[in-house]
Amino acid sequence: MNKVLEVNDLHVSFDTYAGEVKAVRGVSFDLNEGEILAIVGESGSGKSVTAQTIMKLNPMPPTRIVSGEILLGDIDIVKASEREMMAIRGNEVSMIFQDPMTCLNPTMQVGKQLTEAIRHHKKLSKDEAYREAIRLLNIVRIPNSKQRVLQYPHEFSGGMRQRVMIAMALSCEPKLLIADEPTTALDVTIQAQIMELLMEIRENTNTSIIIITHDLGVVASIADRVAVMYGGKIVESGSSEDIFYHPSHPYTKALLESLPKTDMDKNKRLASIAGTPPDLLNPPAGCPFAGRCKYTMKICIPHMPPDFEPGKKHKAACWLLHKDCPDPEPASAIGGGEK
Amino acid sequence: MMSKNSQILVEIKDVSKFFKVSSGILKAVNHVNLEIKKGETVGLVGESGCGKSTLGKVIMGIYSPTTGQVIYHGKKELLVKKENLFEYAKLAQIIFQDPYSSLDPRMTVGSIIEEGMIIHNMYNKKVRKERVYELLDLVGLNREHANRYPHEFSGGQRQRIGIARALAIEPEFIVCDEPISALDVSIQSQIINLLKDLQEKLGLTYLFIAHDLNIVKYISDRIAVMYLGNIVELSDSDELYEKPLHPYTRALLSAVPIPDPKKERAKERQLLEGDVPSPINPKHCCPFVSRCPHATDICSRDFPELEMKKGHLVACHHADEPIYNREIIK
C-alpha cells in the first residue's frame, strides 16, 4: 500500500508570554492510502495542533515548528513555502472543522463557497462550478440540491452544514482528509449520519482520513488504526483491535476503563484517573502520564520510555513493556483495575 | 440509594414553556408531566433543541411556565410568587454545564461557595468559613483552594467548585444540567463518582440532564426521553435500554457508538433520516412523524399521549403493535 503521509519526530511549540508551550513533543506516524487513522486524546494533548500543523494552519508566530518532518508524497510540508502550501491546501489535503456553525461564511451562498477551492485550483467557469456544486451536494446527500446551492448557511441545520463542509473538503478530490472533531458539536443521531457518510467517502474515493476525536465510541465505529496522544506525545498506537482489546499503555487502559459500559453494574463505581494532565509549559522530562499512573516506577520520572512493540505494528511507550521489567501485577489485575 | 416507593418530591404537572418568536410560537416544552421521587435520580435525555434544558430551568423557577405548574413537596405556591422563589432556591439548586462561564472570575473560590449562605442568612461568619472548608473537602478539593480564583483551576476542578456552591445551602434537590459534557473523558468519571457519593451521603435527589446516554443509564434510576418538547418515553433505566418502545428511543440508542470495534461494527444501525423539525408552530400530531420509519396515517392526524404500554410509559400510537416483527419480515 502507498504511504500518503509520513510524520517524523514532529515538535511544535507556541511562544507565549508565560514561556514556550511545548504542545507537540516528538510525534511520528504514517498513513496509508484509503486508511482511517484516529488520533484520540484529551483537550491539550496536542492532537489538534498535530493535525493543523499538517496543513500549516496555525499562525506562525506564535506557533513554531521546532523540528521534524511531514512528508506528503515527495513534499516536506515543514519546509514548504506559503505559496507551495496554497497549492496543497484544499487540493491535496483538506480539513473539516469541529464547529460547522462558525466555519462557513454567513454572507456567501453555499454553492459559491463550496466551489471556491475548486475554482481556485482548477479554473472552472461559473457554469461548470454551479453544476459541480450541485454534484457535490448530491454526494453528501443534501436533498433539493438545485435550490440549496443558492441558499445561505443560516438556512441549513447543523448536520447539513457539516455535510456542506465535507462536500467542500472533497471538492478537489484530496488524497488526505483531516477531520478535527467532526461530530463533537452534533447530536448523536446526526453524528451517526456523518460517520456513515465518511465511511462511504472512503469506500468510493479511497481517500485517507485522519479523524481527531476524544470519543472512543466514534473511534471504534470508524478507525482502522488509532494513535493515543497524551501530553504532546503518542503514547500508544496500533490497529483498532490492538487498542480496544489489547491496550498496553496504562493511560489507554485507564481511559477505556473509565467509560461507563451499557451492561455495567450501577452500584459499582466508575474507574477514574485521578489528577489532571501535565502542564506543557514545563512538560515532565519522563513519561507524561507518570504523575497519574498506578504503576509509576523510578525510571518513569526522569526518562521518557522508548516505543516498545507489544505486537506487530502495535507500539506503546511505557517502561512496563521493557523486557526486564518485573510483572507489576498479574496480567489479569491490570485488565480489571477497579477497586 | 433510598427506597424507591418513597414520597414524591417534585411534581411537574402539565408544564409548558412557549416562547413568542417572530415567525410564531416556539413550543420548547409541550405539556409535560413528570414526578420525581425523593432520593432518586431521573435522567432527562434528548438532542439539542428538544427542550430538556428549558424544562430544567422551569423546574428551577428560572423560567415561569406558560401552562401547568411545578409542585414541590406538595406545595403549589412555592414556584408561583417571587418571595417564595427565594425559599425554593434554598431547597433546589442547579449545576451548570459550562464550568468556565458559570463561576465569577473576580471572586475567590471561597467567596463563591460562601455567597449562597450569606444570601440565605445561614450561620455566622466563623461557621460559614468552616463550612466552606468542609465543602471543599467534600468535593475533593483542598482548603488552600478557598483563596484562589477560578482561572487557576482546570475544567474538572471548576465543576467541583460549582458542585460545592450548589451544596453550600444544603439543598435536597439538584438539577444537573449537562454537568459533564464540557469535560474530558478521564475527568467525567471523577465527577460522576462524586455526584453518586454525594447522593449517598446527603440523600440528594437529582434531575440529571444529558445527551450522553451511557452516562445517563449509569447514574439514573429512571429516564425520560424528550423529543421536540415532549416526553416520548419514560421508564426504569434498565428497562429503557433493554426494551425501548418508542422508535425515537430505539434510533437514539442505536446511534450511540459503543467503544468496542467488533460490537460496534456488527451492530444493526437504525439511521434516522433528516433533522429534528422546527419547534415553531408544531402541528397537532406525533412530533416524530417526519422521521419515523413506522409512521402511518394516524401518526400525522393524532397526537399520541404518554400511556402505559408493554410495562412502561410511551407516547406512540404503535408501541403495543408488533412493529418489531414487521421489521424482520421486511
Interface residues (C-beta under 8 A of the other chain):
Chain A: E42 S43 S157 G158 G159 M160 D187 V188 T189 I190 Q191 A192 Q193 M195 E196 H214 D215 L216 G217 V218 V219 A220 S221 A223 S240 E241 F244 A254 L255 L256 S258 L259 P260 K261 T262 M264 K266 R269 L270 A271 S272 I273 A274 T276
Chain B: E47 S48 S154 G155 G156 Q157 D184 V185 S186 I187 Q188 S189 Q190 I192 N193 K196 H211 L213 N214 I215 K217 Y218 I219 Y241 A251 L252 S254 A255 V256 P257 I258 P259 D260 P261 K262 K263 E264 R265 R269 L271 L272 D275 V276
